Amino acid sequence: MLLELHPPIEPHDSGMLDVGDGNHIYWEAVGNPDGKPLVYLHGGPGSGCSINQRRWFDPQKYRAILFDQRNCGRSTPNAVDPAVDLSTNTTQNLIADIEKLREHLGVDRWLVSGASWGSTLALAYAQAHPQRVTEMVIIAVTVTRRSDTDWLYRGVRRFFPGEWRRFHSVVSHVPEDAPIEDILNAYGALTADPDQAVREHAAAEWLRWEDTVISLEPHGTPGAYSNRFDQRQVCFVRICAHYFGNGAFLDEGVLLREAGRLAGIPAVLIHGRHDLGGPLEVAWDLAQAWPDARLEVIEDAGHTGSPAARDAFLRAYRDFA
């Protein structure tokens, strides 16, 4: 029998943490104030944490911490404002933000979890601070190499050539065979344009491509990205372009190369076999390099999951509690 989400819950504590550079990040704590500490890192980058994610963790056993990463969600300043400078929004600074939040909350060690981009950030954080991590639950495994980004935003055109031509047409002044960073940075420039119509058009076309990539998933939702278009999605696309146009501010392949730093940290890696944008090979390679990690391949899931994928991560959290 599949596990059900826990009942809706409100935070028992929340706040805005000054992390420097003029940035304040929103954080919230749900569940048992004396429970096992857990921090969840949202995806995107730039999606922010959601009310539904609060329901993933047993409120009797976990003190679950969720927060909006720099410049998105309820954190300030917000990237939806084209005048906001993203130059200090880097993976290294996000890692430092997590440490500042841990210290602010008086947590010694915690379970670290993340999905999609959040899995990249979780791995980067754990490799930087392995002594602070008790266990890990990684969902939709990504390591955000430039090669992975090139596949997601250009390689998948092998399956959708017409749709990719439309995606590229928005930045047609950049050659199709240019480094993928050039194409994505051109999108980033449009999402920071002073003209709101220009920003919204670029964001809408980016989201259209994201919907295309997940369109073949057995449990995919048509229009999952573009049907909820609002200014938060402009923020999301701008931050995505910022990170993916800069190689996620990571040395190419470092998270796989340095996986040995995670030795001794038990983990569950959950990945859908039908994840076209983030092929299973990445999760497989990580599991081979990390003997303490157990890979669960979800046969009916893609990047956006399925009931079986949800059951897998709920069970992982239950078992680690």
C-alpha positions in Angstrom: 0.0 0.0 0.0 1.3 3.4 -0.9 2.0 5.9 1.9 0.0 9.0 2.0 1.2 12.6 2.6 1.0 13.7 6.2 -1.8 16.1 7.0 -1.5 19.8 6.2 0.6 21.7 8.7 1.6 25.2 9.6 5.1 26.3 10.7 5.7 26.5 14.4 8.5 29.0 13.7 9.6 31.1 10.8 11.7 34.2 10.0 13.9 36.2 7.7 17.7 35.5 8.0 20.2 38.1 7.0 22.8 36.2 5.0 24.8 39.2 3.8 25.1 41.0 0.5 21.8 42.7 1.2 20.0 39.3 1.0 17.5 38.0 3.5 16.2 34.4 3.2 12.8 33.2 4.3 12.8 30.1 6.5 10.2 28.0 8.3 10.2 25.1 10.7 7.4 22.5 10.8 6.7 19.4 12.9 8.2 18.6 16.3 10.5 21.3 17.7 12.4 18.6 19.5 12.4 16.2 16.6 15.1 15.0 14.3 16.5 18.0 12.3 16.0 17.9 8.5 16.6 20.6 5.9 14.9 20.4 2.5 16.4 22.2 -0.5 14.0 23.1 -3.2 14.5 22.8 -6.9 14.7 25.2 -9.8 16.9 26.9 -9.0 14.4 29.6 -8.1 11.2 27.7 -7.5 11.0 28.4 -3.7 9.6 25.9 -1.2 6.0 25.0 -1.2 3.2 24.3 1.3 2.9 20.8 0.0 6.5 20.0 0.8 5.7 20.5 4.5 3.6 17.3 4.3 6.5 15.0 3.3 7.9 14.7 6.8 6.4 13.0 9.9 5.5 15.9 12.1 5.9 13.8 15.3 9.4 12.8 14.4 11.0 15.6 12.4 11.9 19.2 12.9 11.8 20.0 9.2 13.4 23.2 8.0 12.4 24.6 4.6 13.7 27.9 3.1 13.5 30.0 -0.1 17.0 30.2 -1.6 18.4 33.7 -2.5 16.2 36.0 -4.6 13.2 33.7 -4.9 10.0 32.9 -3.1 9.6 35.1 0.0 13.3 35.9 0.2 14.4 39.4 -0.6 15.3 41.1 -2.8 13.3 39.1 -5.4 14.7 38.4 -8.9 11.4 39.3 -10.5 12.6 42.9 -10.2 15.0 43.2 -13.2 17.1 45.7 -11.3 18.1 43.1 -8.7 21.7 42.1 -9.1 22.2 38.3 -9.1 26.0 38.4 -9.0 26.2 37.2 -5.4 23.7 34.4 -6.0 26.1 31.5 -6.4 26.3 27.9 -5.3 29.1 28.7 -2.9 27.0 31.5 -1.3 23.9 29.2 -1.1 26.1 26.6 0.8 27.2 29.4 3.1 23.5 30.4 3.6 22.6 26.8 4.6 25.4 26.9 7.2 24.2 30.3 8.6 20.7 28.9 8.8 21.9 25.8 10.7 23.9 27.9 13.1 20.9 30.3 13.6 18.6 27.5 14.5 21.1 25.8 16.8 21.3 22.6 14.8 24.4 20.5 15.1 23.7 17.9 12.4 20.8 17.2 10.2 19.4 15.1 7.4 19.8 16.9 4.1 17.4 16.4 1.3 16.7 17.9 -2.1 15.0 17.4 -5.4 16.2 18.2 -8.9 18.4 21.3 -8.6 18.0 20.9 -4.8 19.8 17.6 -5.2 22.8 19.3 -6.8 22.8 21.9 -3.9 22.4 19.1 -1.3 25.4 17.2 -2.7 27.5 20.3 -2.9 26.6 21.2 0.7 27.3 17.7 2.0 30.7 17.6 0.2 31.6 20.9 1.8 30.3 20.0 5.3 30.1 16.2 5.6 30.4 16.4 9.4 27.1 18.2 9.5 25.1 15.6 7.6 23.5 12.5 9.2 21.7 11.1 6.1 20.5 12.2 2.7 17.4 11.7 0.6 18.1 12.8 -3.0 15.1 12.9 -5.5 15.5 13.3 -9.3 19.3 13.2 -9.0 21.2 16.0 -10.8 24.8 17.2 -10.6 24.3 20.1 -13.1 27.4 19.6 -15.2 27.6 21.7 -18.3 27.1 18.5 -20.3 23.9 17.9 -18.4 22.7 21.4 -19.1 23.6 21.1 -22.8 21.5 17.9 -23.0 18.5 19.4 -21.2 18.4 22.6 -23.2 19.7 21.4 -26.6 20.3 17.6 -26.7 16.6 16.8 -26.1 15.9 18.5 -29.5 16.6 15.1 -31.0 13.1 14.1 -29.9 11.5 17.5 -30.4 13.3 19.4 -33.2 10.4 21.8 -34.0 9.8 22.7 -30.4 13.5 23.3 -29.8 13.6 25.5 -32.9 10.9 27.6 -31.3 12.8 27.7 -28.0 16.0 28.9 -29.8 14.1 31.4 -32.0 13.7 33.7 -28.9 17.5 34.2 -28.9 18.1 33.6 -32.6 21.0 36.1 -32.6 23.0 33.4 -30.8 24.0 30.6 -33.2 22.4 27.2 -32.6 25.8 25.6 -32.1 27.1 28.2 -29.7 28.1 27.0 -26.2 24.9 26.3 -24.4 25.9 29.0 -21.8 25.6 31.6 -24.5 22.0 30.6 -25.4 21.0 30.4 -21.7 22.7 33.7 -20.8 20.8 35.4 -23.7 17.6 34.2 -22.1 18.8 35.5 -18.8 19.4 38.9 -20.3 15.8 38.9 -21.7 14.3 38.1 -18.3 16.2 41.1 -16.9 15.0 43.4 -19.6 13.4 46.7 -18.5 10.3 45.9 -20.6 7.9 43.6 -18.7 6.5 42.2 -22.0 10.0 41.1 -23.1 10.6 39.4 -19.7 7.3 37.6 -19.8 7.7 36.4 -23.4 11.1 34.9 -22.7 10.0 33.2 -19.5 6.9 31.8 -21.2 8.9 30.3 -24.1 11.4 28.8 -21.6 8.6 27.2 -19.7 7.1 25.9 -22.9 10.3 24.0 -23.5 10.4 22.7 -20.0 6.8 21.3 -20.6 8.0 19.7 -23.8 10.8 17.9 -22.1 8.4 16.3 -19.5 5.6 15.7 -22.0 6.3 12.0 -22.5 6.4 11.1 -18.8 3.8 8.4 -17.8 2.5 10.6 -15.0 3.3 14.0 -16.4 0.9 16.9 -16.2 0.4 18.8 -19.5 1.4 22.4 -19.0 2.9 21.7 -15.6 5.2 24.7 -15.9 3.4 27.1 -18.2 -0.1 26.6 -16.8 0.8 28.4 -13.6 2.5 31.3 -15.3 2.8 34.4 -13.1 5.6 36.8 -12.0 7.1 34.0 -9.8 7.8 32.1 -13.0 9.7 35.0 -14.4 11.8 34.9 -11.3 12.2 31.1 -11.7 13.4 31.4 -15.3 15.8 34.2 -14.6 17.5 32.3 -11.8 17.6 29.1 -13.8 19.3 31.0 -16.7 21.7 32.6 -14.2 22.8 29.3 -12.8 22.8 27.2 -15.9 24.4 29.9 -17.9 27.3 29.8 -15.5 27.9 26.1 -15.1 26.1 26.2 -11.7 29.3 27.9 -10.4 30.8 24.5 -10.1 33.9 22.9 -11.6 32.7 20.5 -14.3 32.0 17.1 -12.9 33.2 17.9 -9.4 30.2 16.4 -7.5 30.8 13.0 -9.1 34.6 13.3 -8.9 34.4 14.2 -5.2 31.7 11.7 -4.2 34.2 10.0 -1.9 33.8 12.9 0.5 30.3 11.5 1.2 31.7 8.2 2.6 29.9 7.1 5.7 26.7 9.1 5.0 23.7 6.8 4.4 21.6 7.9 1.5 18.7 7.0 -0.7 18.7 8.2 -4.4 15.3 8.2 -6.1 15.2 8.6 -9.8 12.6 8.0 -12.5 13.6 5.8 -15.5 11.6 8.1 -17.8 13.4 11.3 -16.8 14.3 12.5 -20.3 15.8 15.8 -19.2 17.9 14.2 -16.4 18.8 10.7 -17.6 19.2 7.9 -15.1 22.8 7.5 -16.0 23.7 10.4 -13.6 22.1 8.8 -10.6 23.6 5.4 -11.5 27.1 6.9 -11.7 26.7 8.7 -8.4 25.5 5.5 -6.7 28.6 3.6 -8.1 30.9 6.3 -6.6 29.0 6.4 -3.2 28.8 2.9 -1.6 26.6 4.2 1.2 23.9 5.3 -1.2 21.1 3.1 -2.4 19.6 3.8 -5.8 15.9 3.3 -6.3 14.8 3.4 -9.9 11.1 4.2 -10.3 9.9 2.4 -13.4 6.8 4.6 -14.0 8.3 8.0 -13.2 10.0 10.8 -15.0 11.4 14.0 -13.6 8.1 15.1 -12.2 7.5 11.9 -10.3 4.6 9.4 -9.9 2.7 7.9 -6.9 5.4 5.3 -6.7 8.1 7.9 -6.6 6.3 9.8 -3.9 6.0 6.6 -1.9 9.7 6.0 -2.3 10.8 9.3 -0.7 8.1 9.1 2.0 9.4 5.7 3.0 13.0 7.0 2.9 12.1 9.8 5.3 10.2 7.3 7.5 13.1 4.9 7.7 15.6 7.6 8.5 13.4 9.1 11.2 
